[in-house]
């Protein structure tokens, strides 16, 4: 009995020290900041579904480009019957080959649009910046391929006059880039659409094991749950903050059928207690529960849809 009481006291002292630890809330908030913006943050956030969406869009786009190239070959054969077929294949095929990596740039631009939901001005600026490498990879790629192929045949490929040829190719690439981004945007939206969440179960009770104590509370009394290192902190509507030694991921599995939604890697929110959603910029939101504001990361799109639906 003495040993059991000693263990209980040790657990309570450890919990109290954790609660009193200076700067704990600030460190938790800093640790849970969303990934940095820009290409690095975008690439770090790509998951399996996104990769499949990008690859599917890329395959569709390359198929469309291949059909266009085939028509261009037939047109060249009709308009210039004396031109060697090998030269026609090099001229048109080089454009197809260099378009393969260029389409991936259009895909990343569409992914940025899907995740960031930028303002019209920021969207225009971002797409203009993405078009520059798209055109550089496509035009520069086929010029290099043609120069290499011509050199192998002891000939020389001339991309001249440079200004006129470049303007002509850019004028063709601009609508191609726009169509490609739209194709990726539509396909990614279909692939990344949030799955339907199970309907919340009838409110019941939940047992919180706070050290040696067991606290039985109605599920509706649990406002939210926050990760706190090796513990999960339960925010109750009466102001209590009991700690339970468990991972938030395991709690998510238990609490999701009871109406709790993962809004952040460190937060579970009781959807029945939410009183408002406030945009924070860059696709993030703040979940309002009375005076409490809880982060809703843009990476948890299913949670946003669930809370908007009520």
C-alpha positions as CSV (number, residue, x, y, z in Angstrom):
1,X,0.0,0.0,0.0
2,X,2.9,2.4,0.9
3,X,4.6,1.6,-2.4
4,X,1.3,2.3,-4.3
5,X,0.9,5.7,-2.5
6,X,4.5,6.6,-3.2
7,X,4.0,5.9,-6.9
8,X,0.8,8.0,-6.9
9,X,2.6,10.9,-5.2
10,X,5.5,10.7,-7.6
11,X,3.1,10.8,-10.6
12,X,1.3,13.8,-9.2
13,X,4.5,15.6,-8.5
14,X,5.7,14.9,-12.0
15,X,2.4,16.2,-13.5
16,X,2.6,19.3,-11.3
17,X,6.2,20.0,-12.4
18,X,5.2,19.6,-16.0
19,X,2.3,22.1,-15.6
20,X,4.5,24.6,-13.7
21,X,7.4,24.3,-16.2
22,X,8.2,27.9,-17.3
23,X,7.6,28.7,-21.0
24,X,5.9,25.3,-21.7
25,X,3.0,26.8,-23.7
26,X,5.4,28.9,-25.7
27,X,7.7,25.9,-26.5
28,X,4.7,23.8,-27.5
29,X,3.4,26.6,-29.8
30,X,6.9,27.0,-31.4
31,X,7.2,23.3,-31.9
32,X,3.9,23.1,-33.7
33,X,4.4,26.0,-36.1
34,X,3.4,24.9,-39.7
35,X,6.2,24.1,-42.1
36,X,7.9,27.0,-43.8
37,X,6.4,28.6,-46.9
38,X,8.0,28.3,-50.3
39,X,9.1,25.3,-52.4
40,X,10.8,23.5,-49.4
41,X,7.6,23.6,-47.3
42,X,5.5,22.6,-50.3
43,X,7.7,19.6,-51.1
44,X,7.8,18.5,-47.4
45,X,4.0,18.4,-47.3
46,X,3.5,16.1,-50.3
47,X,1.9,12.8,-49.2
48,X,1.1,9.6,-51.1
49,X,-2.3,10.8,-52.3
50,X,-0.7,14.0,-53.6
51,X,2.0,12.1,-55.4
52,X,-0.6,9.9,-57.1
53,X,-2.6,13.0,-58.1
54,X,0.5,14.6,-59.6
55,X,1.5,11.5,-61.5
56,X,-2.0,11.0,-62.9
57,X,-2.2,14.6,-64.0
58,X,1.3,14.3,-65.5
59,X,0.3,11.2,-67.5
60,X,-2.9,12.8,-68.8
61,X,-1.0,15.9,-69.8
62,X,1.8,14.0,-71.5
63,X,-0.8,12.0,-73.4
64,X,-2.4,15.2,-74.7
65,X,0.9,16.6,-75.7
66,X,1.8,13.4,-77.5
67,X,-1.4,13.6,-79.5
68,X,-0.6,17.3,-80.4
69,X,2.9,16.3,-81.4
70,X,1.6,13.5,-83.7
71,X,-0.7,16.0,-85.5
72,X,2.3,18.4,-85.8
73,X,4.3,15.6,-87.4
74,X,1.5,14.8,-89.9
75,X,1.2,18.5,-90.7
76,X,4.9,18.9,-91.3
77,X,4.9,15.8,-93.6
78,X,2.0,17.4,-95.6
79,X,3.5,20.9,-95.7
80,X,7.1,19.9,-96.3
81,X,7.0,16.5,-98.1
82,X,10.7,16.7,-98.9
83,X,11.8,17.1,-95.3
84,X,13.4,13.9,-94.0
85,X,11.3,12.0,-91.5
86,X,14.2,11.8,-89.1
87,X,14.4,15.5,-89.0
88,X,10.7,15.9,-88.4
89,X,10.9,13.4,-85.5
90,X,13.8,15.2,-83.9
91,X,12.0,18.6,-84.2
92,X,8.7,17.5,-82.8
93,X,9.9,14.7,-80.5
94,X,12.4,17.0,-78.7
95,X,9.5,19.2,-77.7
96,X,7.7,16.2,-76.2
97,X,10.7,15.1,-74.3
98,X,11.4,18.5,-72.8
99,X,7.8,18.9,-71.9
100,X,8.0,16.0,-69.5
101,X,9.9,17.8,-66.7
102,X,8.2,21.1,-67.5
103,X,4.8,19.6,-66.7
104,X,6.0,18.8,-63.2
105,X,6.6,22.5,-62.6
106,X,3.0,23.2,-63.7
107,X,1.9,20.5,-61.2
108,X,3.7,22.1,-58.3
109,X,2.1,25.4,-59.3
110,X,-1.3,23.8,-59.1
111,X,-0.5,22.2,-55.8
112,X,0.5,25.5,-54.4
113,X,-2.8,27.0,-55.6
114,X,-4.7,24.1,-53.9
115,X,-2.9,24.4,-50.6
116,X,-2.4,28.2,-50.3
117,X,-5.6,29.5,-51.8
118,X,-3.8,32.8,-52.5
119,X,-5.4,36.2,-53.3
120,X,-5.9,37.0,-57.0
121,X,-2.8,39.3,-57.0
122,X,-0.6,36.8,-55.2
123,X,-1.9,34.0,-57.5
124,X,-1.0,36.0,-60.6
125,X,2.5,36.7,-59.3
126,X,3.0,33.1,-58.3
127,X,1.9,31.8,-61.6
128,X,4.1,34.3,-63.4
129,X,7.1,33.1,-61.4
130,X,6.2,29.5,-62.1
131,X,5.8,30.1,-65.9
132,X,9.5,31.3,-66.1
133,X,11.1,27.9,-65.2
134,X,8.3,26.1,-67.1
135,X,9.2,27.9,-70.4
136,X,13.0,27.7,-69.7
137,X,12.9,23.9,-69.2
138,X,10.7,23.3,-72.2
139,X,12.3,25.7,-74.7
140,X,15.8,25.3,-73.4
141,X,15.4,21.6,-73.3
142,X,14.2,21.1,-76.9
143,X,16.9,23.5,-78.2
144,X,19.6,21.5,-76.5
145,X,18.2,18.2,-77.8
146,X,17.9,19.5,-81.4
147,X,21.4,20.9,-81.3
148,X,22.8,17.5,-80.1
149,X,20.8,15.6,-82.7
150,X,21.9,17.8,-85.5
151,X,25.5,17.7,-84.4
152,X,25.4,13.9,-84.4
153,X,24.3,14.2,-88.1
154,X,27.1,16.6,-88.9
155,X,24.6,19.5,-89.2
156,X,23.8,22.5,-87.2
157,X,20.5,23.6,-85.6
158,X,19.8,27.4,-85.7
159,X,17.3,28.8,-83.2
160,X,17.4,32.2,-84.9
161,X,16.5,35.0,-85.1
162,X,16.6,34.5,-81.3
163,X,14.1,37.2,-80.3
164,X,11.5,36.2,-82.9
165,X,11.8,32.5,-82.2
166,X,11.7,33.0,-78.4
167,X,8.7,35.2,-78.6
168,X,6.9,32.6,-80.8
169,X,7.6,29.8,-78.5
170,X,6.7,31.8,-75.4
171,X,3.4,32.7,-77.0
172,X,2.7,29.0,-77.5
173,X,3.9,28.0,-74.0
174,X,1.7,30.5,-72.1
175,X,-1.7,28.9,-72.9
176,X,-0.1,25.4,-72.6
177,X,1.1,26.3,-69.1
178,X,-2.3,27.7,-68.2
179,X,-4.1,24.5,-69.4
180,X,-1.6,22.3,-67.6
181,X,-2.0,24.1,-64.3
182,X,-5.8,23.9,-64.6
183,X,-5.6,20.1,-65.4
184,X,-3.4,19.5,-62.4
185,X,-5.6,21.7,-60.2
186,X,-8.8,19.7,-61.1
187,X,-7.1,16.3,-60.8
188,X,-5.5,17.2,-57.4
189,X,-8.8,18.4,-56.2
190,X,-10.4,15.1,-57.0
191,X,-7.6,13.1,-55.5
192,X,-7.2,15.2,-52.3
193,X,-11.0,15.6,-51.6
194,X,-11.6,14.9,-47.9
195,X,-13.0,11.5,-47.0
196,X,-16.3,11.5,-45.1
197,X,-15.8,11.3,-41.4
198,X,-17.9,8.9,-39.3
199,X,-20.9,10.5,-37.6
200,X,-20.2,11.3,-33.9
201,X,-21.6,8.7,-31.5
202,X,-24.0,9.5,-28.8
203,X,-22.2,11.5,-26.0
204,X,-21.0,9.2,-23.3
205,X,-18.3,9.3,-20.6
206,X,-14.6,9.0,-20.9
207,X,-12.1,7.9,-18.2
208,X,-9.0,10.1,-17.8
209,X,-6.2,8.4,-15.9
210,X,-4.4,11.3,-14.3
211,X,-1.6,9.6,-12.5
212,X,-3.1,7.1,-10.1
213,X,-6.5,8.9,-10.2
214,X,-9.3,8.1,-12.6
215,X,-11.5,11.0,-13.6
216,X,-14.7,10.1,-15.3
217,X,-16.2,13.0,-17.3
218,X,-18.9,13.4,-19.9
219,X,-17.5,13.5,-23.4
220,X,-19.3,16.8,-23.9
221,X,-17.3,18.3,-21.0
222,X,-14.0,17.7,-22.8
223,X,-13.5,20.9,-24.8
224,X,-10.2,19.9,-26.4
225,X,-7.1,17.7,-26.0
226,X,-3.6,19.0,-26.4
227,X,-0.3,17.1,-26.8
228,X,2.1,17.9,-23.9
229,X,5.2,15.9,-24.5
230,X,4.6,12.3,-23.4
231,X,1.2,13.4,-22.0
232,X,-2.1,14.5,-23.3
233,X,-3.7,17.5,-21.6
234,X,-7.5,17.5,-21.4
235,X,-9.1,20.9,-21.4
236,X,-12.4,20.5,-19.4
237,X,-15.2,23.0,-19.4
238,X,-14.9,23.5,-15.7
239,X,-11.4,24.7,-16.0
240,X,-9.6,21.6,-14.9
241,X,-6.5,20.4,-17.0
242,X,-5.8,16.8,-16.1
243,X,-2.9,15.1,-17.8
244,X,-2.9,11.5,-19.0
245,X,0.2,9.7,-20.0
246,X,-0.6,8.7,-23.6
247,X,0.2,9.8,-27.2
248,X,-2.3,12.0,-29.0
249,X,-2.4,9.7,-32.0
250,X,-3.8,6.9,-29.9
251,X,-6.3,9.2,-28.4
252,X,-7.4,10.3,-31.9
253,X,-8.4,6.8,-32.7
254,X,-10.5,6.6,-29.5
255,X,-12.0,10.0,-29.7
256,X,-12.8,10.4,-33.4
257,X,-16.0,8.2,-33.1
258,X,-17.0,10.5,-30.2
259,X,-16.9,13.7,-32.4
260,X,-13.3,14.8,-31.9
261,X,-11.4,16.2,-34.9
262,X,-7.7,16.5,-35.3
263,X,-7.0,20.1,-36.3
264,X,-3.3,20.2,-35.7
265,X,-0.6,17.8,-34.9
266,X,-0.9,18.8,-31.2
267,X,-4.6,19.3,-30.9
268,X,-7.9,17.4,-30.9
269,X,-11.1,19.4,-30.8
270,X,-14.6,18.5,-29.7
271,X,-16.6,19.5,-32.7
272,X,-19.8,19.8,-30.6
273,X,-18.2,22.6,-28.6
274,X,-16.9,24.7,-31.5
275,X,-18.4,28.2,-31.7
276,X,-16.5,29.7,-34.6
277,X,-13.8,29.5,-37.2
278,X,-11.5,32.5,-37.9
279,X,-9.1,32.6,-40.9
280,X,-5.5,33.2,-40.0
281,X,-4.0,33.6,-43.5
282,X,-2.2,31.1,-45.8
283,X,-5.0,28.6,-45.4
284,X,-4.8,28.3,-41.6
285,X,-7.7,28.9,-39.2
286,X,-8.3,29.4,-35.5
287,X,-11.0,27.2,-34.0
288,X,-13.0,29.2,-31.5
289,X,-14.5,27.6,-28.4
290,X,-15.7,30.4,-26.3
291,X,-12.6,32.5,-25.4
292,X,-10.3,29.6,-26.4
293,X,-8.5,29.8,-29.8
294,X,-7.0,26.5,-31.1
295,X,-4.9,26.3,-34.3
296,X,-6.4,24.5,-37.4
297,X,-3.5,23.8,-39.8
298,X,-4.1,24.0,-43.5
299,X,-2.8,20.4,-43.7
300,X,-5.9,19.1,-42.0
301,X,-8.4,19.9,-44.8
302,X,-10.8,17.1,-43.7
303,X,-11.1,18.8,-40.2
304,X,-11.9,22.1,-41.8
305,X,-14.7,20.5,-43.9
306,X,-16.0,18.6,-40.9
307,X,-16.2,21.7,-38.7
308,X,-17.7,23.8,-41.5
309,X,-20.4,21.2,-42.0
310,X,-21.2,21.4,-38.3
